[in-house]
Amino acid sequence: MRLVILGGSGSGKSTQAERLCRYFDIPLISTGEILREAISGDKSLPQFQWSPADPRSYLSVYASLSELGYHAGTYVEKGELVPDEMIVELIRIRLRQPDINCDWVLEGYPRTAFQAEELDFFLDDLGQKLDWAIYLQVPEAVMVSRSLGRSLPDDQPEIVQRRVEVFYDRTIPILEYYDRRRRLLTINGDQSPEIVLQNILTLLSVP
């Protein structure tokens, strides 16, 4: 099962991604969490580097994930999307890591139609295919109030509002991309986490 979770800030992406990972017992790839930890300089993170002994490894222009976090930090702090080339590279590296098999839930990526297309290209290279893109549809006011109720350092009012604006401007076109490919499932995210999860499983035809 390979799933992408889509939705704006405060839509419940992280909650549902974690629940789906527990349900299917598959890895979670959260770009937001990876970036936050990289920006904070968490030394426990794997340092993604290219190895000439491993022909499958990816040659990174960044010496480590921490360096990528350093460059990405200025965008995250402003509520802007991290540039495509940075985040695409991060996902390519992460999907090749040994702890990731053929099944996963991807949360926080893709966030632009270009990234969605790049993900499909890369999965083709790996001999894989995305099963579903799950969109958690939540009203703007709910996204803002939920985000402001969290304790993350980048959840300041002006940053949250900017993230919501960026979501509608850059991320909504992804829905059209996946809808054309018959890979889109739309879920009402303005419900309890338990009901949202059950609705997702129902649409996935999981008993």
CYANA upper distance limits for C-alpha pairs under 8 A (distance plus 0.5 A):
  1 MET  CA     24 PHE  CA      8.49
  1 MET  CA    102 CYS  CA      8.25
  1 MET  CA    103 ASP  CA      5.47
  1 MET  CA    104 TRP  CA      6.98
  1 MET  CA    105 VAL  CA      8.45
  1 MET  CA    131 ASP  CA      6.98
  2 ARG  CA    102 CYS  CA      7.96
  2 ARG  CA    103 ASP  CA      5.65
  2 ARG  CA    104 TRP  CA      5.56
  2 ARG  CA    105 VAL  CA      6.40
  2 ARG  CA    106 LEU  CA      8.37
  2 ARG  CA    129 LYS  CA      8.00
  2 ARG  CA    130 LEU  CA      5.84
  2 ARG  CA    131 ASP  CA      5.82
  2 ARG  CA    132 TRP  CA      7.48
  3 LEU  CA    104 TRP  CA      7.01
  3 LEU  CA    105 VAL  CA      5.30
  3 LEU  CA    106 LEU  CA      6.65
  3 LEU  CA    130 LEU  CA      6.87
  3 LEU  CA    131 ASP  CA      6.43
  3 LEU  CA    132 TRP  CA      5.67
  3 LEU  CA    133 ALA  CA      6.36
  3 LEU  CA    134 ILE  CA      7.75
  4 VAL  CA    105 VAL  CA      6.39
  4 VAL  CA    106 LEU  CA      5.28
  4 VAL  CA    107 GLU  CA      6.59
  4 VAL  CA    109 TYR  CA      7.82
  4 VAL  CA    110 PRO  CA      8.36
  4 VAL  CA    130 LEU  CA      8.31
  4 VAL  CA    132 TRP  CA      6.94
  4 VAL  CA    133 ALA  CA      5.12
  4 VAL  CA    134 ILE  CA      6.56
  5 ILE  CA     13 LYS  CA      6.57
  5 ILE  CA     17 ALA  CA      7.23
  5 ILE  CA    105 VAL  CA      7.87
  5 ILE  CA    106 LEU  CA      6.80
  5 ILE  CA    107 GLU  CA      5.65
  5 ILE  CA    108 GLY  CA      7.63
  5 ILE  CA    109 TYR  CA      8.31
  5 ILE  CA    133 ALA  CA      6.48
  5 ILE  CA    134 ILE  CA      5.42
  5 ILE  CA    135 TYR  CA      6.63
  5 ILE  CA    136 LEU  CA      8.05
  6 LEU  CA     13 LYS  CA      7.19
  6 LEU  CA    107 GLU  CA      7.61
  6 LEU  CA    108 GLY  CA      7.56
  6 LEU  CA    109 TYR  CA      8.17
  6 LEU  CA    110 PRO  CA      8.38
  6 LEU  CA    111 ARG  CA      8.47
  6 LEU  CA    133 ALA  CA      7.40
  6 LEU  CA    134 ILE  CA      6.32
  6 LEU  CA    135 TYR  CA      5.05
  6 LEU  CA    136 LEU  CA      6.68
  7 GLY  CA     11 SER  CA      6.09
  7 GLY  CA     12 GLY  CA      8.15
  7 GLY  CA     13 LYS  CA      6.79
  7 GLY  CA    135 TYR  CA      6.13
  7 GLY  CA    136 LEU  CA      5.60
  7 GLY  CA    137 GLN  CA      7.03
  7 GLY  CA    138 VAL  CA      8.27
  8 GLY  CA    138 VAL  CA      8.28
  8 GLY  CA    143 MET  CA      7.30
  8 GLY  CA    163 ARG  CA      8.32
  8 GLY  CA    164 VAL  CA      6.83
  8 GLY  CA    167 PHE  CA      6.35
  9 SER  CA    143 MET  CA      6.37
  9 SER  CA    144 VAL  CA      7.94
  9 SER  CA    147 SER  CA      6.91
  9 SER  CA    160 VAL  CA      7.90
  9 SER  CA    163 ARG  CA      7.27
  9 SER  CA    164 VAL  CA      6.96
  9 SER  CA    167 PHE  CA      8.47
 10 GLY  CA    142 VAL  CA      7.93
 10 GLY  CA    143 MET  CA      4.94
 10 GLY  CA    144 VAL  CA      7.19
 10 GLY  CA    145 SER  CA      8.26
 10 GLY  CA    146 ARG  CA      5.59
 10 GLY  CA    147 SER  CA      5.31
 11 SER  CA    136 LEU  CA      6.71
 11 SER  CA    137 GLN  CA      7.63
 11 SER  CA    138 VAL  CA      6.31
 11 SER  CA    142 VAL  CA      8.31
 11 SER  CA    143 MET  CA      6.12
 11 SER  CA    146 ARG  CA      8.27
 11 SER  CA    189 GLY  CA      6.85
 11 SER  CA    190 ASP  CA      8.29
 12 GLY  CA     16 GLN  CA      6.73
 12 GLY  CA    136 LEU  CA      7.82
 12 GLY  CA    189 GLY  CA      7.50
 12 GLY  CA    193 PRO  CA      8.29
 13 LYS  CA     17 ALA  CA      6.43
 13 LYS  CA    107 GLU  CA      7.18
 13 LYS  CA    108 GLY  CA      8.29
 13 LYS  CA    136 LEU  CA      7.64
 14 SER  CA     18 GLU  CA      6.61
 14 SER  CA     30 SER  CA      8.31
 14 SER  CA    107 GLU  CA      7.26
 15 THR  CA     19 ARG  CA      6.79
 15 THR  CA    193 PRO  CA      7.92
 16 GLN  CA     20 LEU  CA      6.50
 16 GLN  CA    193 PRO  CA      7.66
 16 GLN  CA    196 VAL  CA      8.28
 16 GLN  CA    197 LEU  CA      6.96
 17 ALA  CA     21 CYS  CA      6.66
 17 ALA  CA     28 LEU  CA      7.51
 17 ALA  CA    105 VAL  CA      6.87
 17 ALA  CA    106 LEU  CA      8.08
 17 ALA  CA    107 GLU  CA      6.98
 18 GLU  CA     22 ARG  CA      6.81
 18 GLU  CA     28 LEU  CA      7.37
 19 ARG  CA     23 TYR  CA      6.59
 19 ARG  CA    197 LEU  CA      7.94
 20 LEU  CA     24 PHE  CA      6.59
 20 LEU  CA     25 ASP  CA      8.43
 20 LEU  CA    105 VAL  CA      8.07
 20 LEU  CA    197 LEU  CA      8.09
 21 CYS  CA     25 ASP  CA      5.79
 21 CYS  CA     26 ILE  CA      5.48
 21 CYS  CA     27 PRO  CA      6.60
 21 CYS  CA     28 LEU  CA      6.63
 21 CYS  CA    104 TRP  CA      7.91
 21 CYS  CA    105 VAL  CA      7.08
 22 ARG  CA     26 ILE  CA      7.42
 26 ILE  CA    103 ASP  CA      6.47
 26 ILE  CA    104 TRP  CA      5.85
 26 ILE  CA    105 VAL  CA      7.78
 27 PRO  CA     99 ASP  CA      8.49
 27 PRO  CA    100 ILE  CA      7.04
 27 PRO  CA    103 ASP  CA      7.63
 27 PRO  CA    104 TRP  CA      5.45
 27 PRO  CA    105 VAL  CA      6.96
 28 LEU  CA    104 TRP  CA      6.39
 28 LEU  CA    105 VAL  CA      5.51
 28 LEU  CA    106 LEU  CA      6.73
 28 LEU  CA    107 GLU  CA      7.99
 29 ILE  CA     94 ARG  CA      8.44
 29 ILE  CA    104 TRP  CA      7.63
 29 ILE  CA    105 VAL  CA      6.61
 29 ILE  CA    106 LEU  CA      5.37
 29 ILE  CA    107 GLU  CA      6.64
 30 SER  CA     34 ILE  CA      6.74
 30 SER  CA    106 LEU  CA      6.60
 30 SER  CA    107 GLU  CA      5.27
 30 SER  CA    108 GLY  CA      6.44
 30 SER  CA    109 TYR  CA      8.39
 31 THR  CA     35 LEU  CA      6.47
 31 THR  CA     91 ILE  CA      8.39
 31 THR  CA    106 LEU  CA      8.41
 31 THR  CA    107 GLU  CA      6.97
 31 THR  CA    108 GLY  CA      5.77
 31 THR  CA    109 TYR  CA      7.06
 32 GLY  CA     36 ARG  CA      6.57
 32 GLY  CA    107 GLU  CA      8.30
 32 GLY  CA    108 GLY  CA      6.43
 33 GLU  CA     37 GLU  CA      6.62
 34 ILE  CA     38 ALA  CA      6.48
 35 LEU  CA     39 ILE  CA      6.40
 35 LEU  CA     69 GLY  CA      6.21
 35 LEU  CA     72 ALA  CA      8.04
 35 LEU  CA     73 GLY  CA      8.32
 36 ARG  CA     40 SER  CA      6.69
 36 ARG  CA     69 GLY  CA      8.06
 37 GLU  CA     41 GLY  CA      6.75
 37 GLU  CA     42 ASP  CA      5.87
 37 GLU  CA     45 LEU  CA      8.17
 37 GLU  CA     69 GLY  CA      8.39
 38 ALA  CA     42 ASP  CA      6.36
 38 ALA  CA     45 LEU  CA      7.95
 38 ALA  CA     65 LEU  CA      6.66
 38 ALA  CA     66 SER  CA      5.22
 38 ALA  CA     67 GLU  CA      8.22
 38 ALA  CA     68 LEU  CA      7.85
 38 ALA  CA     69 GLY  CA      5.07
 38 ALA  CA     70 TYR  CA      7.81
 39 ILE  CA     66 SER  CA      7.07
 39 ILE  CA     69 GLY  CA      4.86
 39 ILE  CA     70 TYR  CA      6.00
 39 ILE  CA     72 ALA  CA      8.00
 39 ILE  CA     73 GLY  CA      6.24
 40 SER  CA     69 GLY  CA      8.39
 41 GLY  CA     66 SER  CA      6.32
 41 GLY  CA     69 GLY  CA      8.23
 42 ASP  CA     66 SER  CA      8.11
 45 LEU  CA     65 LEU  CA      8.21
 46 PRO  CA     65 LEU  CA      7.87
 47 GLN  CA     63 ALA  CA      8.49
 47 GLN  CA     64 SER  CA      5.40
 47 GLN  CA     65 LEU  CA      5.98
 47 GLN  CA     66 SER  CA      7.93
 48 PHE  CA     60 SER  CA      8.41
 48 PHE  CA     63 ALA  CA      8.06
 48 PHE  CA     64 SER  CA      5.83
 48 PHE  CA     65 LEU  CA      6.36
 48 PHE  CA     93 ILE  CA      7.43
 49 GLN  CA     57 SER  CA      8.44
 49 GLN  CA     58 TYR  CA      8.08
 49 GLN  CA     59 LEU  CA      7.60
 49 GLN  CA     60 SER  CA      6.99
 49 GLN  CA     62 TYR  CA      8.45
 49 GLN  CA     63 ALA  CA      6.80
 49 GLN  CA     64 SER  CA      6.65
 50 TRP  CA     54 ASP  CA      8.40
 50 TRP  CA     57 SER  CA      6.03
 50 TRP  CA     58 TYR  CA      5.98
 50 TRP  CA     59 LEU  CA      5.32
 50 TRP  CA     60 SER  CA      6.85
 51 SER  CA     55 PRO  CA      8.10
 51 SER  CA     57 SER  CA      6.78
 51 SER  CA     59 LEU  CA      8.38
 52 PRO  CA     57 SER  CA      8.39
 56 ARG  CA     96 ARG  CA      8.03
 57 SER  CA     93 ILE  CA      7.99
 57 SER  CA     96 ARG  CA      7.42
 58 TYR  CA     92 ARG  CA      8.01
 58 TYR  CA     93 ILE  CA      6.57
 58 TYR  CA     96 ARG  CA      8.50
 60 SER  CA     89 GLU  CA      7.88
 62 TYR  CA     67 GLU  CA      6.59
 62 TYR  CA     68 LEU  CA      6.54
 63 ALA  CA     67 GLU  CA      6.96
 64 SER  CA     68 LEU  CA      7.11
 65 LEU  CA     69 GLY  CA      6.66
 66 SER  CA     70 TYR  CA      6.74
 67 GLU  CA     71 HIS  CA      7.03
 68 LEU  CA     72 ALA  CA      6.60
 68 LEU  CA     86 MET  CA      7.83
 69 GLY  CA     73 GLY  CA      6.27
 70 TYR  CA     74 THR  CA      8.33
 72 ALA  CA     76 VAL  CA      7.06
 72 ALA  CA     82 VAL  CA      6.40
 72 ALA  CA     83 PRO  CA      8.45
 72 ALA  CA     86 MET  CA      8.08
 73 GLY  CA     77 GLU  CA      6.61
 74 THR  CA     78 LYS  CA      7.12
 75 TYR  CA     79 GLY  CA      6.90
 75 TYR  CA     80 GLU  CA      5.53
 75 TYR  CA     81 LEU  CA      6.76
 75 TYR  CA     82 VAL  CA      6.12
 76 VAL  CA     80 GLU  CA      6.26
 76 VAL  CA     81 LEU  CA      7.28
 76 VAL  CA     82 VAL  CA      7.24
 76 VAL  CA    154 ASP  CA      8.13
 77 GLU  CA    154 ASP  CA      6.64
 77 GLU  CA    159 ILE  CA      8.03
 78 LYS  CA    159 ILE  CA      6.47
 78 LYS  CA    162 ARG  CA      8.30
 79 GLY  CA    154 ASP  CA      8.34
 79 GLY  CA    159 ILE  CA      5.47
 79 GLY  CA    160 VAL  CA      7.31
 79 GLY  CA    162 ARG  CA      6.15
 79 GLY  CA    163 ARG  CA      5.47
 80 GLU  CA    162 ARG  CA      7.82
 80 GLU  CA    163 ARG  CA      7.03
 80 GLU  CA    166 VAL  CA      7.48
 81 LEU  CA    111 ARG  CA      8.41
 81 LEU  CA    166 VAL  CA      8.04
 82 VAL  CA     86 MET  CA      7.29
 82 VAL  CA     87 ILE  CA      6.94
 83 PRO  CA     87 ILE  CA      7.03
 84 ASP  CA     88 VAL  CA      6.24
 84 ASP  CA    114 PHE  CA      8.33
 84 ASP  CA    115 GLN  CA      7.22
 85 GLU  CA     89 GLU  CA      6.59
 86 MET  CA     90 LEU  CA      6.81
 87 ILE  CA     91 ILE  CA      6.79
 88 VAL  CA     92 ARG  CA      6.71
 88 VAL  CA    115 GLN  CA      7.08
 88 VAL  CA    118 GLU  CA      7.85
 88 VAL  CA    119 LEU  CA      8.35
 89 GLU  CA     93 ILE  CA      6.69
 90 LEU  CA     94 ARG  CA      6.58
 91 ILE  CA     95 LEU  CA      6.49
 92 ARG  CA     96 ARG  CA      7.11
 92 ARG  CA    122 PHE  CA      7.73
 93 ILE  CA     97 GLN  CA      7.20
 94 ARG  CA    100 ILE  CA      8.27
 95 LEU  CA    100 ILE  CA      6.66
 96 ARG  CA    100 ILE  CA      7.45
100 ILE  CA    104 TRP  CA      7.79
102 CYS  CA    128 GLN  CA      7.82
109 TYR  CA    115 GLN  CA      8.06
109 TYR  CA    116 ALA  CA      8.40
110 PRO  CA    115 GLN  CA      5.65
110 PRO  CA    116 ALA  CA      5.70
110 PRO  CA    119 LEU  CA      8.12
110 PRO  CA    174 ILE  CA      8.46
111 ARG  CA    115 GLN  CA      7.02
111 ARG  CA    116 ALA  CA      7.92
111 ARG  CA    167 PHE  CA      8.33
111 ARG  CA    170 ARG  CA      7.43
111 ARG  CA    171 THR  CA      5.55
111 ARG  CA    174 ILE  CA      7.77
112 THR  CA    116 ALA  CA      6.91
112 THR  CA    170 ARG  CA      6.08
112 THR  CA    171 THR  CA      5.61
112 THR  CA    173 PRO  CA      7.64
112 THR  CA    174 ILE  CA      6.54
113 ALA  CA    117 GLU  CA      6.76
113 ALA  CA    170 ARG  CA      8.34
113 ALA  CA    171 THR  CA      7.68
113 ALA  CA    173 PRO  CA      6.59
113 ALA  CA    174 ILE  CA      5.27
113 ALA  CA    177 TYR  CA      7.16
114 PHE  CA    118 GLU  CA      6.68
115 GLN  CA    119 LEU  CA      6.58
116 ALA  CA    120 ASP  CA      6.95
116 ALA  CA    174 ILE  CA      7.39
116 ALA  CA    177 TYR  CA      8.32
117 GLU  CA    121 PHE  CA      6.84
118 GLU  CA    122 PHE  CA      6.66
119 LEU  CA    123 LEU  CA      6.58
120 ASP  CA    124 ASP  CA      6.67
120 ASP  CA    129 LYS  CA      7.65
120 ASP  CA    130 LEU  CA      7.87
121 PHE  CA    125 ASP  CA      7.02
122 PHE  CA    126 LEU  CA      6.94
123 LEU  CA    127 GLY  CA      6.57
123 LEU  CA    128 GLN  CA      5.38
123 LEU  CA    129 LYS  CA      6.33
123 LEU  CA    130 LEU  CA      8.10
124 ASP  CA    128 GLN  CA      6.15
124 ASP  CA    129 LYS  CA      7.19
130 LEU  CA    183 ARG  CA      8.45
131 ASP  CA    183 ARG  CA      7.25
132 TRP  CA    183 ARG  CA      5.39
132 TRP  CA    184 LEU  CA      6.48
132 TRP  CA    185 LEU  CA      7.39
133 ALA  CA    178 TYR  CA      7.38
133 ALA  CA    183 ARG  CA      6.34
133 ALA  CA    184 LEU  CA      5.44
133 ALA  CA    185 LEU  CA      6.66
134 ILE  CA    184 LEU  CA      6.55
134 ILE  CA    185 LEU  CA      5.33
134 ILE  CA    186 THR  CA      6.49
134 ILE  CA    187 ILE  CA      7.67
134 ILE  CA    200 ILE  CA      8.37
135 TYR  CA    175 LEU  CA      8.22
135 TYR  CA    184 LEU  CA      7.71
135 TYR  CA    185 LEU  CA      6.60
135 TYR  CA    186 THR  CA      5.29
135 TYR  CA    187 ILE  CA      6.50
136 LEU  CA    186 THR  CA      6.76
136 LEU  CA    187 ILE  CA      5.53
136 LEU  CA    188 ASN  CA      6.47
136 LEU  CA    189 GLY  CA      5.31
137 GLN  CA    186 THR  CA      7.26
137 GLN  CA    187 ILE  CA      6.41
137 GLN  CA    188 ASN  CA      5.61
137 GLN  CA    189 GLY  CA      5.67
137 GLN  CA    190 ASP  CA      7.82
138 VAL  CA    142 VAL  CA      7.02
138 VAL  CA    143 MET  CA      7.03
138 VAL  CA    188 ASN  CA      7.08
138 VAL  CA    189 GLY  CA      5.74
138 VAL  CA    190 ASP  CA      5.91
139 PRO  CA    143 MET  CA      6.93
139 PRO  CA    190 ASP  CA      8.04
140 GLU  CA    144 VAL  CA      6.81
140 GLU  CA    164 VAL  CA      7.83
141 ALA  CA    145 SER  CA      6.71
142 VAL  CA    146 ARG  CA      6.47
142 VAL  CA    190 ASP  CA      8.12
143 MET  CA    147 SER  CA      6.60
143 MET  CA    164 VAL  CA      8.20
144 VAL  CA    148 LEU  CA      6.67
144 VAL  CA    160 VAL  CA      7.01
144 VAL  CA    161 GLN  CA      7.37
144 VAL  CA    164 VAL  CA      8.08
145 SER  CA    149 GLY  CA      6.71
146 ARG  CA    150 ARG  CA      7.28
147 SER  CA    155 ASP  CA      6.74
147 SER  CA    160 VAL  CA      7.27
148 LEU  CA    155 ASP  CA      6.48
148 LEU  CA    156 GLN  CA      7.33
148 LEU  CA    157 PRO  CA      7.19
148 LEU  CA    160 VAL  CA      7.89
150 ARG  CA    155 ASP  CA      7.51
151 SER  CA    155 ASP  CA      7.53
154 ASP  CA    159 ILE  CA      7.39
154 ASP  CA    160 VAL  CA      8.40
155 ASP  CA    159 ILE  CA      6.87
155 ASP  CA    160 VAL  CA      6.22
156 GLN  CA    160 VAL  CA      6.42
157 PRO  CA    161 GLN  CA      6.65
158 GLU  CA    162 ARG  CA      6.68
159 ILE  CA    163 ARG  CA      6.66
160 VAL  CA    164 VAL  CA      6.82
161 GLN  CA    165 GLU  CA      6.82
162 ARG  CA    166 VAL  CA      6.64
163 ARG  CA    167 PHE  CA      6.54
164 VAL  CA    168 TYR  CA      6.96
165 GLU  CA    169 ASP  CA      6.72
166 VAL  CA    170 ARG  CA      6.23
166 VAL  CA    171 THR  CA      7.87
167 PHE  CA    171 THR  CA      5.42
167 PHE  CA    172 ILE  CA      7.19
168 TYR  CA    172 ILE  CA      5.94
169 ASP  CA    173 PRO  CA      8.48
171 THR  CA    175 LEU  CA      8.13
172 ILE  CA    176 GLU  CA      7.96
173 PRO  CA    177 TYR  CA      7.05
174 ILE  CA    178 TYR  CA      6.83
175 LEU  CA    179 ASP  CA      6.39
175 LEU  CA    184 LEU  CA      7.45
176 GLU  CA    180 ARG  CA      6.60
177 TYR  CA    181 ARG  CA      7.24
178 TYR  CA    182 ARG  CA      6.69
178 TYR  CA    183 ARG  CA      5.63
178 TYR  CA    184 LEU  CA      5.76
179 ASP  CA    183 ARG  CA      6.37
179 ASP  CA    184 LEU  CA      5.54
185 LEU  CA    203 LEU  CA      7.85
187 ILE  CA    196 VAL  CA      7.68
187 ILE  CA    199 ASN  CA      7.62
187 ILE  CA    200 ILE  CA      7.42
188 ASN  CA    196 VAL  CA      7.58
189 GLY  CA    196 VAL  CA      6.64
191 GLN  CA    195 ILE  CA      6.91
191 GLN  CA    196 VAL  CA      6.70
192 SER  CA    196 VAL  CA      6.75
193 PRO  CA    197 LEU  CA      6.61
194 GLU  CA    198 GLN  CA      6.77
195 ILE  CA    199 ASN  CA      6.62
196 VAL  CA    200 ILE  CA      6.75
197 LEU  CA    201 LEU  CA      6.74
198 GLN  CA    202 THR  CA      6.60
199 ASN  CA    203 LEU  CA      6.81
200 ILE  CA    204 LEU  CA      6.67
201 LEU  CA    205 SER  CA      6.67
201 LEU  CA    206 VAL  CA      5.64
201 LEU  CA    207 PRO  CA      7.87
202 THR  CA    206 VAL  CA      6.27
202 THR  CA    207 PRO  CA      7.59
